[in-house]
Amino acid sequence: MVDLTPNPSFSLTICLTYPNRAGMLASVTQAIASVGGQLGEIMVVEKTRKIATREITVDAASSEHAEQIVQAVKEVPDVQILNVYDRTFNLHRGGKISVNSKIPLKHQSELAMAYTPGVGRICKAIASDPQQLYSFTIKSNMVAVVTDGSAVLGLGNLGPEAALPVMEGKAMLFKEFAGIDAFPICLATQDTDKIVETVKTIAPVFGGINLEDISAPRCFDIEARLRQELDIPVFHDDQHGTAIVTLAALTNALKLVKKSLEEVRIVINGAGAAGMAVARLLRKAGAGAIWICDSQGIISTKRPNLTEQKQEFAVDASGTLAGAIGNADVFIGVSVPGVLTPDMVRSMANKPIVMAM
């Protein structure tokens, strides 16, 4: 049996046809299973006495694995593959969000009220009382999802165009889970001053700003300046979203191991936006001993040229992650995968909590 971990990120649909006789479908599913594919929905497209046409959904572990699955199906005798498509790419085709009118314009009178000349009365009302903007426009329920594409997921600096699918996805989450309208804003600049000025310029449309996938340390400065200069909420998801769920999970985990936040020693691997925000929120919640490691090891007071954010959590110790984690109660990983070894976990305190994110 192939040891793989298929998942929907690499899901594909195979449309195939074969002679309609006993055992043919079983041969296809066995071929898929033999290379580690995970079967999903099987739909009948057409079926006659002689021919059966089906669409089979399969989860793979990677793009290469998906190709292996297709090849395995091709090798089944008498099976003809008509089409194969990547379900993730298919889902994104044409974009994932759209702007829809809330009011159908079925009559001339509705058009006259929604647009000119009636809309002029609304403009005058807002001009005389700017707070009316929240009552008569989308502003009260609209968030800008802003990025420069400099730190897209775990993929790095891909630029604004490649970041757009992520921002569309975040806009979907706002709408689906909170009923909040959101729109992606991908900026073709990575200059801090230009980003701040651009967001300030477009702010009249939005009731809140969600900063996303902006690299550290610029993200700290951008958020701080926008919070100071705008009169609407500014939220940096990579910092505060990660920090909130980490604190919630750690609070419950500490209950299970019967330890308190004040007494445990916490090691955070990763000193980017997420790591620093997690550390700040944990400290506000009462955590005392927090050690942060970056690519150079423990963030130590002995190291030169530390950023302002790293200076905030520098400790009077030095060494590697392996040294920092000895006898630690909690490990929080918000950096690259594969850095935590079984030996490191065994060196931790009794009933260790490991949060690999």
C-alpha positions in Angstrom: 0.0 0.0 0.0 1.4 3.4 -0.9 2.0 5.7 2.1 0.7 9.0 1.0 -1.6 11.7 2.4 -4.1 12.8 -0.3 -6.0 16.0 0.3 -8.6 18.1 -1.5 -5.9 20.7 -2.5 -4.8 18.2 -5.2 -8.2 16.9 -6.1 -9.0 15.9 -9.7 -11.9 14.6 -11.7 -11.4 11.9 -14.3 -14.0 11.5 -16.9 -13.7 8.1 -18.5 -15.6 5.5 -20.5 -15.4 1.8 -20.6 -17.4 -1.3 -21.7 -20.5 -1.8 -19.5 -19.6 -5.1 -18.0 -19.2 -6.5 -14.5 -15.8 -5.7 -12.8 -14.8 -2.7 -15.0 -15.5 -0.1 -12.4 -13.8 -2.2 -9.7 -10.7 -2.5 -11.9 -10.6 1.3 -12.2 -11.0 1.9 -8.4 -8.4 -0.7 -7.7 -6.0 1.0 -10.0 -6.5 4.3 -8.2 -6.1 2.7 -4.8 -2.9 0.9 -5.9 -1.1 4.2 -6.3 -2.5 5.8 -3.2 -5.4 7.8 -4.6 -8.3 8.6 -2.3 -11.7 8.0 -4.0 -14.4 10.6 -3.8 -17.7 11.0 -5.6 -18.4 8.7 -8.6 -21.1 10.0 -11.0 -22.8 8.4 -13.9 -22.6 10.6 -17.0 -24.1 8.2 -19.4 -24.9 4.5 -19.4 -26.1 2.2 -22.1 -26.2 -1.6 -22.5 -22.7 -1.4 -24.1 -20.9 1.6 -22.7 -20.6 3.4 -19.3 -19.3 6.9 -18.9 -18.5 8.1 -15.4 -16.8 11.1 -13.6 -14.6 9.9 -10.7 -13.3 12.4 -8.1 -9.9 11.5 -6.6 -7.8 13.3 -4.0 -4.0 13.2 -4.6 -1.1 14.1 -2.4 0.7 16.3 -5.0 0.6 17.3 -8.7 3.1 14.5 -9.4 0.9 12.0 -7.5 -2.1 13.1 -9.6 -0.3 12.3 -12.8 0.5 8.9 -11.4 -3.1 8.3 -10.7 -4.2 9.3 -14.2 -1.5 7.0 -15.6 -2.7 4.1 -13.5 -6.2 4.5 -14.9 -4.9 4.8 -18.4 -3.3 1.4 -18.0 -6.5 -0.4 -17.2 -7.5 -2.4 -20.3 -10.5 -1.1 -22.3 -10.7 2.1 -20.3 -10.6 5.4 -22.3 -10.0 8.7 -20.4 -12.1 11.5 -22.0 -11.0 14.4 -19.8 -9.1 15.2 -16.6 -9.3 18.4 -14.8 -7.8 19.8 -11.6 -10.7 20.7 -9.3 -8.8 23.4 -7.5 -7.9 25.2 -10.7 -11.5 24.7 -11.9 -12.9 26.2 -8.7 -10.8 29.4 -9.3 -11.6 29.8 -13.0 -13.0 33.3 -13.5 -12.3 34.3 -10.0 -14.2 33.3 -6.8 -16.1 36.5 -5.9 -18.3 39.0 -7.7 -20.1 42.2 -7.0 -23.9 41.9 -7.1 -26.6 44.5 -6.9 -28.9 44.3 -3.9 -31.7 46.0 -5.6 -33.2 44.9 -8.9 -33.8 47.7 -11.4 -37.1 46.6 -12.9 -38.7 50.0 -13.4 -37.6 53.4 -14.5 -38.6 54.8 -11.1 -36.1 52.5 -9.3 -33.4 53.6 -11.7 -34.2 57.3 -11.0 -33.9 56.6 -7.2 -30.8 54.4 -7.3 -28.9 56.6 -9.7 -29.4 60.0 -11.1 -31.2 62.2 -10.2 -32.4 60.6 -6.9 -28.9 59.7 -5.8 -28.0 63.4 -5.6 -30.2 63.8 -2.5 -28.1 61.0 -0.8 -24.9 62.8 -1.8 -26.1 66.0 -0.3 -27.1 64.3 2.9 -23.7 62.7 3.4 -21.9 66.0 2.5 -23.8 67.7 5.3 -23.4 64.8 7.8 -20.5 62.4 7.0 -21.7 59.9 9.5 -24.6 59.2 7.1 -22.1 57.4 5.0 -22.5 54.4 7.3 -26.3 54.4 6.8 -26.6 54.9 3.1 -23.6 53.2 1.5 -21.7 49.9 1.7 -19.1 51.4 4.0 -20.7 50.0 7.2 -20.2 46.4 6.0 -17.2 46.5 3.7 -13.6 45.5 4.4 -10.6 46.0 2.2 -8.3 43.0 2.1 -4.9 44.6 1.4 -1.6 43.0 0.4 1.5 43.8 -1.5 2.2 40.1 -2.2 5.5 40.1 -0.3 4.8 37.1 2.0 2.1 35.0 0.3 1.2 32.0 2.6 4.4 30.0 2.9 5.4 30.7 -0.7 7.3 34.0 -0.3 7.4 37.2 -2.3 5.2 36.3 -5.3 3.9 39.8 -6.1 0.4 41.3 -6.2 -0.9 39.4 -9.1 -0.1 36.0 -7.7 -1.5 37.1 -4.3 -5.0 37.8 -5.7 -6.4 34.3 -5.4 -5.5 34.3 -1.7 -7.2 37.7 -1.2 -10.3 36.5 -3.0 -10.4 33.5 -0.7 -10.2 35.8 2.4 -13.0 37.9 1.0 -15.0 34.7 0.6 -14.4 33.8 4.3 -15.6 37.3 5.5 -18.8 36.8 3.5 -19.5 33.2 4.2 -18.7 33.1 7.9 -19.5 36.6 9.1 -21.8 38.1 6.5 -19.3 40.9 5.8 -18.6 42.2 2.3 -14.9 42.3 1.5 -12.9 43.2 -1.6 -9.3 42.3 -2.5 -6.8 45.2 -3.0 -3.4 44.0 -4.3 -0.9 46.8 -4.5 1.8 47.0 -7.1 4.3 48.4 -4.6 6.3 47.2 -1.6 7.2 50.7 -0.5 5.9 51.2 3.0 5.1 54.9 2.5 3.2 54.2 -0.7 1.2 51.4 0.8 0.2 53.6 3.8 -0.8 56.5 1.5 -2.7 54.3 -0.9 -4.7 52.7 1.9 -5.5 56.1 3.4 -6.6 57.3 0.0 -9.1 54.5 -0.6 -10.3 54.3 3.1 -13.5 56.3 2.6 -15.1 53.3 0.9 -14.3 50.8 3.7 -15.4 50.3 7.2 -12.2 48.3 8.1 -8.8 47.3 6.7 -7.5 43.8 6.8 -3.8 43.6 6.0 -2.7 40.3 4.6 0.6 38.6 3.5 2.9 41.6 4.0 6.4 40.7 5.0 8.0 41.6 8.3 9.2 43.9 9.6 7.4 46.3 7.2 4.0 44.9 8.2 4.5 46.2 11.8 5.2 49.7 10.7 2.4 49.7 8.1 -0.2 48.5 10.7 1.0 50.9 13.4 0.8 53.9 11.1 -2.6 53.0 9.6 -4.0 52.5 13.1 -2.8 55.9 14.1 -3.9 57.8 10.9 -7.2 56.1 10.2 -10.5 56.3 12.1 -11.5 52.8 11.1 -10.3 49.4 12.5 -7.0 48.0 11.1 -6.4 44.3 11.5 -3.3 42.4 10.4 -4.5 38.9 10.0 -1.1 37.2 9.9 -0.3 38.7 13.3 -3.6 39.0 15.2 -5.5 36.2 13.7 -2.8 33.7 14.4 -2.2 35.1 17.9 -5.9 34.9 18.8 -6.3 31.2 17.8 -3.0 30.3 19.4 -4.0 31.8 22.8 -7.4 30.1 22.6 -5.8 26.7 21.8 -3.1 27.1 24.4 -5.6 28.1 27.1 -7.5 24.8 26.5 -4.3 22.7 26.3 -3.0 24.1 29.6 -6.3 23.0 31.3 -5.7 19.5 30.1 -2.1 19.3 31.4 -3.1 21.2 34.6 -0.6 24.0 34.1 -1.0 27.8 34.2 0.1 30.3 31.6 2.0 32.2 34.2 4.2 29.3 35.2 5.1 27.6 31.9 8.1 28.3 29.7 7.2 28.9 26.1 9.4 28.6 23.1 8.3 30.1 19.8 10.1 29.2 16.6 9.7 32.0 14.1 10.2 35.7 14.6 8.1 37.0 11.7 4.7 38.8 11.9 2.9 35.7 13.4 5.6 34.8 16.0 5.9 38.3 17.4 2.2 38.9 17.5 1.7 35.5 19.3 4.4 36.5 21.8 2.8 39.8 22.5 -0.7 38.4 23.0 0.6 35.6 25.3 2.5 38.2 27.4 -0.6 40.3 27.7 -2.6 37.2 28.8 -0.1 36.6 31.6 2.7 34.5 30.1 6.1 35.1 31.8 8.9 33.1 30.2 8.8 33.4 26.4 11.8 32.5 24.3 11.8 33.2 20.6 14.1 31.6 18.1 14.7 32.7 14.5 17.0 31.3 11.8 20.0 32.2 13.9 18.8 30.6 17.1 17.6 32.2 20.4 16.9 35.9 20.1 19.5 37.0 22.7 20.4 40.3 24.2 24.0 39.5 23.2 23.1 39.6 19.5 23.8 42.8 17.6 21.5 44.6 15.2 18.2 43.2 16.5 15.1 44.9 15.1 12.9 46.8 17.5 10.4 44.0 17.6 13.1 41.4 18.4 14.6 43.6 21.1 11.3 43.5 22.9 11.7 39.7 23.5 15.5 39.3 23.7 16.6 37.1 26.6 19.8 36.7 28.5 20.6 33.4 26.9 22.0 32.2 23.5 22.1 29.0 21.5 20.1 27.0 19.1 16.4 25.9 19.1 17.5 22.5 20.4 19.0 24.3 23.4 16.1 26.6 23.9 13.5 23.8 24.0 15.1 21.7 26.7 12.7 21.6 29.7 10.2 23.9 27.9 6.5 23.4 28.6 5.2 24.7 25.3 6.5 24.8 21.7 4.8 27.0 19.1 6.1 26.6 15.6 5.3 29.5 13.2 8.2 29.1 10.8 9.4 26.5 8.3 8.4 22.9 8.7 10.8 20.1 9.8 12.8 22.0 12.4 11.4 20.2 15.5 12.8 16.7 16.0 11.5 13.8 18.2 14.6 14.2 20.4 13.7 17.9 20.9 10.2 16.9 22.0 11.6 14.3 24.4 13.8 16.9 26.0 10.8 19.1 26.9 9.2 19.2 30.3 6.6 16.6 31.5 3.3 16.8 29.6 4.7 19.1 26.8 2.4 21.0 24.5 3.5 21.1 20.9 1.6 23.5 18.5 3.2 23.1 15.0 1.5 25.6 12.8 
